[in-house]
Amino acid sequence: MRRTLEPEILDSLPAGHPDALHNRRDLRVVNRVMGNHRWFGRKLPPLVRTGETVLEVGAGTGELGARLATARINVDGLDLWPRPAGWPAAGAWHVADLRHFAGYAGYPVVIGNLIFHQFSEADLAALGTEFCGHARVILACEPARRRRWQFLYALLAPLLGANYVSRHDGRVSIAAGFRGDELPRLLGLTAAEWDWHCTSTTLGGYRMIAIRRA
């Protein structure tokens, strides 16, 4: 299955639009079913050093950052949307396009949940140049690109109450997802400088842990 990008409906909706709000609810269900937030909660704490602040790119509604804050991890958020009400009080919130954010140098740990698949190969290469030059740890949860997951999602999404935005964008997201070691290579990580581990889960997730070599 070749990786393809199509526009997502959510990107055309205002943050407060009823369909956008419904989509946020659907994304909470997807994250819960896929176990994405639980995975970050397990894998991230041992990798963050004392005094470091994590940057969540595409932080969206802020649930992941709030969860990590309960584990005493300092998290700042980066997104085009305004700061969500539940974002940790101690955490900064940057309203910016992550492709043009100028503050990556301050973040040794970068994480992204269901965000990198939205970008082209050229954008991912540019992003890698921006933050990989400063980061020593990168974690990502993305869709695994398999036709069977598109088929299963099309069957299950209506049963879970997903609206038309979520049904369309879910299909598009899977088609833009990753397989094997595609994501670290698209970000421009090299085996000489980085160790990475990429896995696909039984529930359609693609997960990457990348750690800069000492």
Sine and cosine of phi, psi and omega as CSV:
sin_phi,cos_phi,sin_psi,cos_psi,sin_omega,cos_omega
0.00,0.00,0.91,-0.41,-0.03,-1.00
-0.96,0.29,0.62,-0.79,0.01,-1.00
-0.95,0.32,0.80,-0.60,0.01,-1.00
-0.74,-0.68,0.56,-0.83,0.04,-1.00
-0.91,-0.41,0.72,-0.69,0.13,-0.99
-0.75,-0.66,0.45,-0.89,0.05,-1.00
-0.88,0.48,0.63,-0.77,0.09,-1.00
-1.00,-0.08,0.66,-0.75,-0.04,-1.00
-0.88,0.48,-0.60,0.80,-0.05,-1.00
-0.83,0.56,-0.57,0.82,-0.05,-1.00
-0.91,0.41,-0.31,0.95,-0.02,-1.00
-0.99,-0.12,-0.02,1.00,-0.08,-1.00
-0.97,-0.25,0.61,-0.80,0.15,-0.99
-0.89,0.46,0.46,-0.89,-0.06,-1.00
-0.84,0.55,-0.55,0.84,-0.06,-1.00
-1.00,-0.06,0.10,0.99,0.00,-1.00
-0.90,0.43,0.65,-0.76,-0.02,-1.00
-0.81,0.59,-0.63,0.78,0.01,-1.00
-0.94,0.34,-0.53,0.85,0.07,-1.00
-0.93,0.36,-0.63,0.77,0.03,-1.00
-0.91,0.42,-0.65,0.76,0.05,-1.00
-0.90,0.44,-0.64,0.77,0.02,-1.00
-0.88,0.47,-0.62,0.78,0.04,-1.00
-0.88,0.48,-0.66,0.75,0.06,-1.00
-0.87,0.49,-0.68,0.73,0.00,-1.00
-0.91,0.42,-0.62,0.79,0.03,-1.00
-0.91,0.42,-0.56,0.83,0.08,-1.00
-0.88,0.47,-0.65,0.76,0.04,-1.00
-0.90,0.43,-0.71,0.70,0.00,-1.00
-0.86,0.50,-0.72,0.69,0.01,-1.00
-0.89,0.46,-0.60,0.80,0.02,-1.00
-0.93,0.37,-0.71,0.71,-0.01,-1.00
-0.91,0.42,-0.69,0.72,-0.02,-1.00
-0.97,0.24,-0.30,0.95,0.00,-1.00
0.96,0.27,0.43,0.90,-0.08,-1.00
-0.89,0.46,-0.75,0.66,-0.04,-1.00
-0.92,0.40,-0.58,0.81,0.04,-1.00
-0.91,0.42,-0.61,0.79,0.01,-1.00
-0.90,0.44,-0.73,0.68,0.06,-1.00
-0.86,0.51,-0.65,0.76,-0.02,-1.00
-0.89,0.45,-0.47,0.88,0.04,-1.00
-1.00,0.08,-0.70,0.71,-0.19,-0.98
-1.00,0.09,-0.53,0.85,-0.14,-0.99
-0.97,0.26,-0.74,0.68,-0.12,-0.99
-0.78,0.63,-0.69,0.73,-0.02,-1.00
-0.93,0.38,-0.26,0.97,-0.08,-1.00
-1.00,-0.09,-0.22,0.98,-0.05,-1.00
-1.00,-0.08,0.81,-0.59,0.00,-1.00
-1.00,0.07,0.36,-0.93,0.01,-1.00
-0.83,0.56,0.77,-0.64,0.03,-1.00
1.00,0.03,-0.14,0.99,-0.01,-1.00
-0.99,0.13,0.51,-0.86,0.09,-1.00
-0.91,-0.42,0.72,-0.70,0.01,-1.00
-1.00,0.01,0.62,-0.78,0.13,-0.99
-0.95,-0.31,0.86,-0.51,0.13,-0.99
-1.00,-0.10,0.91,-0.42,0.05,-1.00
-1.00,0.05,0.63,-0.77,-0.08,-1.00
0.90,0.44,0.72,0.70,-0.14,-0.99
-0.94,0.33,-0.28,0.96,0.18,-0.98
0.83,0.55,-0.88,-0.48,-0.07,-1.00
-1.00,0.08,-0.11,0.99,0.17,-0.99
1.00,0.04,0.04,1.00,-0.05,-1.00
-0.89,0.45,-0.62,0.78,-0.02,-1.00
-0.92,0.40,-0.72,0.70,0.02,-1.00
-0.87,0.49,-0.63,0.78,0.02,-1.00
-0.90,0.43,-0.64,0.77,0.02,-1.00
-0.90,0.43,-0.69,0.73,-0.02,-1.00
-0.92,0.38,-0.55,0.84,0.02,-1.00
-0.88,0.47,-0.53,0.85,0.03,-1.00
-0.93,0.38,-0.35,0.94,0.07,-1.00
-1.00,-0.05,0.23,0.97,0.04,-1.00
0.90,0.44,0.60,0.80,0.12,-0.99
-0.98,-0.20,0.77,-0.63,0.04,-1.00
-0.98,0.21,0.86,-0.50,-0.07,-1.00
-0.78,-0.63,0.76,-0.65,0.19,-0.98
-0.95,-0.33,0.46,-0.89,-0.05,-1.00
-0.91,-0.42,0.48,-0.88,0.04,-1.00
-0.70,-0.71,0.85,-0.53,-0.01,-1.00
-0.27,-0.96,0.30,-0.95,0.10,-0.99
-0.97,0.24,-0.41,0.91,-0.03,-1.00
-0.98,0.18,0.36,-0.93,0.04,-1.00
-0.91,0.41,0.32,-0.95,0.02,-1.00
-0.85,0.53,0.81,-0.58,0.02,-1.00
-0.96,0.29,0.44,-0.90,-0.07,-1.00
-0.87,0.49,-0.53,0.85,-0.07,-1.00
-1.00,-0.01,0.13,0.99,-0.01,-1.00
-0.92,0.39,0.65,-0.76,-0.03,-1.00
-0.79,0.61,0.72,-0.69,-0.07,-1.00
-0.86,0.52,-0.56,0.83,-0.05,-1.00
-0.99,0.16,-0.16,0.99,-0.06,-1.00
-1.00,-0.06,0.64,-0.77,0.08,-1.00
-0.98,0.21,0.38,-0.93,0.06,-1.00
-0.73,-0.69,0.87,-0.49,-0.03,-1.00
-0.97,-0.23,0.87,-0.49,0.08,-1.00
-1.00,-0.05,0.97,-0.23,-0.07,-1.00
-0.24,-0.97,0.37,-0.93,0.16,-0.99
-0.96,0.28,0.84,-0.55,-0.10,-0.99
-0.90,0.44,-0.30,0.95,0.06,-1.00
-0.96,0.27,-0.29,0.96,-0.07,-1.00
-0.81,-0.59,0.28,0.96,0.00,-1.00
-0.95,0.32,0.74,-0.68,-0.11,-0.99
-0.99,-0.12,0.03,1.00,-0.14,-0.99
-0.96,-0.29,0.29,0.96,-0.07,-1.00
-0.88,0.47,-0.43,0.90,-0.05,-1.00
-0.88,0.48,-0.37,0.93,-0.02,-1.00
-1.00,0.06,0.08,1.00,-0.12,-0.99
-0.78,-0.63,0.95,-0.31,0.03,-1.00
-0.98,0.20,-0.26,0.96,-0.01,-1.00
-0.80,-0.60,0.82,-0.57,-0.01,-1.00
-0.83,-0.56,0.73,-0.68,0.04,-1.00
-0.77,-0.64,0.44,-0.90,0.06,-1.00
-0.53,-0.85,0.72,-0.69,0.00,-1.00
-0.88,-0.48,0.92,-0.38,0.03,-1.00
0.82,0.57,0.75,0.66,-0.02,-1.00
-0.77,-0.64,-0.64,0.77,-0.13,-0.99
-0.93,0.38,-0.46,0.89,-0.01,-1.00
-0.91,0.42,-0.26,0.97,-0.04,-1.00
-0.98,0.21,-0.07,1.00,-0.14,-0.99
-0.91,-0.42,0.52,-0.86,0.03,-1.00
-0.95,0.32,0.19,-0.98,0.05,-1.00
-0.85,0.52,-0.65,0.76,0.00,-1.00
-0.91,0.41,-0.68,0.74,0.02,-1.00
-0.90,0.43,-0.66,0.75,0.00,-1.00
-0.90,0.43,-0.63,0.78,0.05,-1.00
-0.89,0.45,-0.66,0.76,0.02,-1.00
-0.92,0.39,-0.65,0.76,0.04,-1.00
-0.88,0.48,-0.69,0.72,0.02,-1.00
-0.86,0.52,-0.64,0.77,0.04,-1.00
-0.89,0.45,-0.62,0.79,-0.05,-1.00
-0.93,0.37,-0.82,0.57,-0.14,-0.99
-0.97,-0.23,-0.34,0.94,0.01,-1.00
-0.94,0.34,-0.37,0.93,0.06,-1.00
-0.93,0.36,-0.30,0.95,-0.04,-1.00
-0.90,-0.43,-0.53,0.85,-0.09,-1.00
-0.97,0.26,0.46,-0.89,0.15,-0.99
-0.90,-0.43,-0.23,0.97,0.04,-1.00
-0.66,-0.75,0.72,-0.69,0.09,-1.00
-0.72,-0.69,0.79,-0.61,0.07,-1.00
-0.85,-0.53,0.63,-0.78,0.00,-1.00
-0.56,-0.83,0.64,-0.77,0.21,-0.98
-0.89,-0.46,0.80,-0.60,-0.05,-1.00
-0.63,-0.77,0.15,-0.99,0.12,-0.99
-0.96,0.27,0.62,-0.78,0.16,-0.99
-0.99,0.13,0.75,-0.66,-0.11,-0.99
-1.00,0.05,1.00,-0.10,0.04,-1.00
-0.60,-0.80,0.65,-0.76,0.00,-1.00
-0.89,0.45,-0.55,0.83,-0.03,-1.00
-0.90,0.43,-0.50,0.87,0.02,-1.00
-0.96,0.27,-0.55,0.83,0.12,-0.99
-0.88,0.47,-0.69,0.73,-0.01,-1.00
-0.90,0.44,-0.74,0.67,-0.02,-1.00
-0.92,0.40,-0.62,0.79,0.02,-1.00
-0.90,0.44,-0.66,0.75,0.02,-1.00
-0.88,0.48,-0.54,0.84,0.03,-1.00
-0.97,0.24,-0.68,0.74,-0.16,-0.99
-1.00,0.09,-0.54,0.84,-0.10,-1.00
-0.83,0.56,-0.72,0.69,0.03,-1.00
-0.89,0.46,-0.57,0.82,0.00,-1.00
-0.92,0.39,-0.47,0.88,0.01,-1.00
-1.00,0.03,0.04,1.00,0.04,-1.00
0.99,0.11,0.29,0.96,-0.03,-1.00
-0.92,0.39,0.63,-0.77,0.03,-1.00
-1.00,0.08,0.00,-1.00,-0.10,-1.00
-0.90,0.44,-0.54,0.84,0.03,-1.00
-0.89,0.46,-0.74,0.67,-0.04,-1.00
-0.93,0.38,-0.61,0.79,0.01,-1.00
-0.91,0.41,-0.68,0.74,0.03,-1.00
-0.93,0.36,-0.78,0.63,-0.10,-0.99
-0.92,0.39,-0.51,0.86,0.06,-1.00
-0.90,0.43,-0.69,0.72,0.04,-1.00
-0.88,0.47,-0.71,0.70,0.00,-1.00
-0.89,0.45,-0.65,0.76,-0.03,-1.00
-0.90,0.43,-0.66,0.75,0.01,-1.00
-0.90,0.43,-0.65,0.76,0.01,-1.00
-0.90,0.43,-0.42,0.91,-0.01,-1.00
-0.99,-0.15,0.09,1.00,-0.05,-1.00
-0.96,0.28,-0.29,-0.96,-0.16,-0.99
-0.76,-0.64,0.35,-0.94,0.07,-1.00
-0.66,-0.75,0.44,-0.90,0.07,-1.00
0.83,0.56,-0.73,-0.69,0.00,-1.00
-0.97,-0.25,0.50,0.86,-0.03,-1.00
-0.86,0.51,-0.73,0.68,-0.11,-0.99
-0.89,0.46,-0.78,0.62,0.02,-1.00
-0.87,0.50,-0.58,0.81,0.00,-1.00
-0.95,0.32,-0.61,0.79,0.04,-1.00
-0.92,0.38,-0.51,0.86,0.07,-1.00
-0.97,0.24,-0.14,0.99,0.03,-1.00
1.00,0.06,0.27,0.96,0.06,-1.00
-0.94,0.33,0.59,-0.80,0.01,-1.00
-0.88,-0.48,0.53,-0.85,-0.01,-1.00
-0.90,0.43,-0.38,0.93,0.03,-1.00
-0.94,0.34,-0.48,0.88,-0.07,-1.00
-0.94,-0.34,-0.35,0.94,-0.15,-0.99
-0.75,-0.67,0.57,-0.82,0.27,-0.96
-0.96,-0.26,0.74,-0.67,0.05,-1.00
-0.68,-0.73,0.39,-0.92,0.01,-1.00
-0.67,-0.74,0.87,-0.49,-0.01,-1.00
-0.88,-0.48,0.73,-0.68,-0.01,-1.00
-0.71,-0.71,0.39,-0.92,0.15,-0.99
-0.90,-0.44,0.68,-0.74,-0.07,-1.00
-1.00,-0.10,0.22,-0.97,0.02,-1.00
-0.95,0.32,-0.20,0.98,-0.01,-1.00
-0.94,-0.35,0.37,0.93,0.15,-0.99
1.00,0.02,0.28,0.96,0.00,-1.00
-0.99,-0.11,0.50,-0.87,0.11,-0.99
-0.87,-0.50,0.81,-0.59,-0.10,-0.99
-0.78,-0.63,0.68,-0.73,-0.02,-1.00
-0.78,-0.63,0.74,-0.67,0.20,-0.98
-0.87,-0.49,0.86,-0.51,0.02,-1.00
-0.83,-0.56,0.77,-0.64,-0.04,-1.00
-0.78,-0.63,0.79,-0.61,0.01,-1.00
-0.92,0.38,0.68,-0.73,0.05,-1.00
-0.91,0.41,0.59,-0.81,-0.01,-1.00
-0.93,0.37,0.00,0.00,0.00,0.00
